[in-house]
């Protein structure tokens, strides 16, 4: 593992992160993978930027093979309202990047299709009200303003299943129709697996992404 500091923030990079990064860059995905990685970095910068703006800069950032963990200060004392906004900051930046790409394409005639698609995909996917995604975390924080953490968590888990089951069904029919496109089904099954295996742990601080009284964020 490689470790270094950016200001007071400790950055940890696992070796497998470089392996996955290299595979994406040199695989047949080519340019699409590069734009996807740039959109993902921009997404994380959205979270980090709003955290800093709210006066709760991260204590630690961890680059893992399949995600990025952002660890907040232990004594940040954030409110649920700020938690919700921080969760939505990542998708919001991606949607703004999509809009900027559309403007450049319309105004200057440049082909921004890959850039727009990458940001739109990451932004919309993370807006889904699923526990392990930004949309679910934002929903949880918003519900906690009025209801208890336990009640809010149960509501989010229910909404997550209601969202993912039709999505998985659509992915299954897409696979039957195309005979090769299993991406939507794979994503749905993966998110359902996380929901069952790590149920509630995204709200307890045991898993990445946390809220008031906890200490981690994830992408």
C-alpha positions as CSV (number, residue, x, y, z in Angstrom):
1,X,0.0,0.0,0.0
2,X,1.2,3.5,-0.9
3,X,0.6,6.3,1.6
4,X,1.2,10.1,1.3
5,X,-0.3,13.3,2.7
6,X,-2.1,16.1,0.8
7,X,-2.2,18.8,3.5
8,X,-3.6,17.1,6.5
9,X,-5.4,14.5,4.5
10,X,-3.8,11.0,4.4
11,X,-4.1,9.3,1.0
12,X,-3.8,5.5,0.9
13,X,-3.6,3.7,-2.5
14,X,-3.8,-0.1,-2.7
15,X,-1.6,-1.9,-5.2
16,X,-4.6,-3.6,-6.8
17,X,-6.0,-0.1,-7.6
18,X,-3.2,0.3,-10.1
19,X,-3.9,-3.1,-11.6
20,X,-7.6,-2.4,-12.1
21,X,-6.7,1.1,-13.5
22,X,-4.2,-0.4,-15.9
23,X,-6.7,-3.0,-17.1
24,X,-9.3,-0.4,-17.8
25,X,-6.9,1.9,-19.6
26,X,-5.4,-0.8,-21.9
27,X,-8.4,-3.0,-22.4
28,X,-10.7,-2.9,-25.4
29,X,-12.8,-0.4,-23.5
30,X,-10.3,2.2,-24.7
31,X,-11.5,5.8,-24.7
32,X,-14.7,5.0,-23.0
33,X,-12.9,3.7,-20.0
34,X,-10.8,6.8,-19.8
35,X,-13.8,9.1,-19.8
36,X,-15.5,6.8,-17.3
37,X,-12.5,7.2,-14.9
38,X,-12.5,11.0,-15.4
39,X,-16.2,11.1,-14.6
40,X,-15.7,9.0,-11.5
41,X,-12.8,11.3,-10.3
42,X,-15.0,14.3,-10.9
43,X,-17.8,12.6,-8.9
44,X,-15.5,12.2,-5.9
45,X,-14.3,15.7,-6.2
46,X,-17.9,16.9,-5.9
47,X,-18.2,15.1,-2.5
48,X,-14.8,16.4,-1.3
49,X,-15.5,19.9,-2.5
50,X,-18.7,20.3,-0.6
51,X,-17.2,18.6,2.5
52,X,-14.4,21.2,2.5
53,X,-17.0,24.0,1.8
54,X,-18.9,22.9,4.9
55,X,-15.8,23.0,7.0
56,X,-15.5,19.2,7.4
57,X,-12.5,18.3,5.1
58,X,-11.6,14.6,4.9
59,X,-9.2,13.0,7.3
60,X,-8.3,10.2,4.9
61,X,-8.9,9.1,1.3
62,X,-8.5,5.4,0.4
63,X,-8.2,4.3,-3.2
64,X,-9.3,0.7,-3.5
65,X,-9.6,-1.6,-6.5
66,X,-13.4,-1.1,-6.8
67,X,-14.1,2.2,-5.1
68,X,-12.9,5.2,-3.2
69,X,-13.4,5.7,0.6
70,X,-13.6,9.2,2.0
71,X,-13.1,9.3,5.8
72,X,-14.3,12.4,7.5
73,X,-13.0,14.0,10.7
74,X,-14.2,12.2,13.8
75,X,-15.5,15.4,15.4
76,X,-17.0,17.0,12.4
77,X,-20.5,17.4,13.9
78,X,-22.2,17.6,10.6
79,X,-26.0,17.9,10.4
80,X,-28.3,15.5,8.5
81,X,-29.1,18.3,6.1
82,X,-25.5,18.7,5.2
83,X,-25.0,15.0,4.9
84,X,-27.8,14.8,2.3
85,X,-26.3,17.6,0.3
86,X,-22.8,16.1,0.4
87,X,-24.2,12.8,-0.8
88,X,-25.9,14.5,-3.7
89,X,-22.8,16.6,-4.6
90,X,-21.2,13.9,-6.6
91,X,-24.1,13.2,-8.9
92,X,-24.8,16.9,-9.2
93,X,-21.2,17.5,-10.5
94,X,-21.6,14.7,-13.1
95,X,-24.9,16.2,-14.3
96,X,-23.3,19.6,-14.6
97,X,-20.4,18.1,-16.5
98,X,-22.9,16.4,-18.9
99,X,-24.6,19.8,-19.4
100,X,-21.3,21.4,-20.1
101,X,-20.4,18.7,-22.6
102,X,-23.7,19.2,-24.4
103,X,-23.1,23.0,-24.5
104,X,-19.7,22.5,-26.0
105,X,-20.9,20.0,-28.6
106,X,-23.8,22.3,-29.6
107,X,-21.7,25.5,-29.6
108,X,-18.4,24.3,-31.0
109,X,-19.3,21.2,-32.9
110,X,-16.9,19.0,-30.9
111,X,-17.8,15.4,-30.3
112,X,-18.5,15.1,-26.6
113,X,-20.5,12.0,-26.8
114,X,-18.3,9.7,-24.7
115,X,-17.8,12.4,-22.0
116,X,-21.5,13.1,-21.8
117,X,-22.4,9.4,-21.7
118,X,-19.9,8.7,-18.9
119,X,-21.1,11.5,-16.7
120,X,-24.8,10.8,-17.3
121,X,-24.4,7.1,-16.5
122,X,-22.5,7.7,-13.3
123,X,-24.7,10.6,-12.2
124,X,-28.0,8.8,-12.8
125,X,-26.9,5.5,-11.4
126,X,-25.7,7.1,-8.1
127,X,-29.0,9.1,-7.8
128,X,-31.0,5.8,-7.5
129,X,-32.5,5.5,-4.0
130,X,-30.5,2.4,-3.1
131,X,-28.8,2.1,0.3
132,X,-25.3,1.7,-1.0
133,X,-25.5,4.6,-3.5
134,X,-25.6,8.4,-3.1
135,X,-29.3,8.6,-3.6
136,X,-30.0,6.1,-0.8
137,X,-27.6,7.8,1.5
138,X,-29.2,11.2,0.8
139,X,-32.6,9.8,1.4
140,X,-31.5,8.3,4.7
141,X,-30.1,11.6,5.9
142,X,-33.2,13.5,4.8
143,X,-35.5,11.0,6.6
144,X,-33.4,11.2,9.8
145,X,-34.3,14.9,10.1
146,X,-37.9,13.8,11.0
147,X,-37.7,10.1,12.0
148,X,-35.3,7.9,14.0
149,X,-32.2,6.4,12.4
150,X,-33.7,2.9,12.7
151,X,-37.0,3.8,11.0
152,X,-35.1,5.8,8.3
153,X,-32.9,2.8,7.6
154,X,-35.8,0.4,7.3
155,X,-37.5,2.8,4.8
156,X,-34.4,3.1,2.7
157,X,-33.9,-0.7,2.6
158,X,-37.5,-1.1,1.5
159,X,-37.2,1.6,-1.2
160,X,-33.9,0.0,-2.3
161,X,-35.6,-3.4,-3.0
162,X,-38.6,-1.7,-4.7
163,X,-36.0,0.0,-7.0
164,X,-33.7,-2.9,-7.7
165,X,-36.2,-5.7,-8.3
166,X,-37.8,-4.1,-11.4
167,X,-34.3,-3.0,-12.5
168,X,-33.0,-6.6,-12.3
169,X,-36.1,-7.8,-14.2
170,X,-35.5,-5.3,-17.0
171,X,-31.8,-6.4,-17.1
172,X,-32.9,-10.0,-17.5
173,X,-35.2,-9.2,-20.4
174,X,-32.5,-7.1,-21.9
175,X,-30.1,-10.1,-21.8
176,X,-32.8,-12.3,-23.4
177,X,-33.4,-9.8,-26.2
178,X,-29.7,-8.9,-26.9
179,X,-28.2,-12.4,-26.1
180,X,-25.0,-10.6,-24.9
181,X,-25.8,-7.3,-23.0
182,X,-25.8,-8.4,-19.3
183,X,-24.4,-5.1,-17.9
184,X,-27.8,-3.9,-16.4
185,X,-28.5,-7.3,-14.9
186,X,-25.0,-7.6,-13.4
187,X,-25.2,-4.2,-11.8
188,X,-28.7,-5.0,-10.4
189,X,-27.6,-8.3,-9.0
190,X,-24.5,-6.8,-7.5
191,X,-26.4,-4.1,-5.7
192,X,-29.0,-6.6,-4.4
193,X,-26.2,-8.7,-3.1
194,X,-24.7,-5.8,-1.3
195,X,-28.1,-4.9,0.1
196,X,-28.6,-8.4,1.5
197,X,-25.1,-9.1,2.7
198,X,-24.4,-5.7,4.2
199,X,-27.9,-4.7,5.2
200,X,-27.9,-1.7,7.5
201,X,-24.1,-1.6,7.8
202,X,-23.9,1.5,5.5
203,X,-25.7,3.3,8.3
204,X,-23.6,2.0,11.2
205,X,-20.1,3.1,10.2
206,X,-19.0,-0.5,9.6
207,X,-19.1,0.1,5.9
208,X,-18.0,3.1,3.7
209,X,-20.3,6.1,3.5
210,X,-21.6,7.4,6.8
211,X,-23.7,10.1,8.4
212,X,-24.1,12.1,11.6
213,X,-22.5,10.1,14.4
214,X,-20.5,8.0,12.0
215,X,-17.3,8.6,10.1
216,X,-17.0,7.3,6.6
217,X,-18.1,8.1,3.0
218,X,-17.7,5.9,-0.1
219,X,-17.9,5.9,-3.8
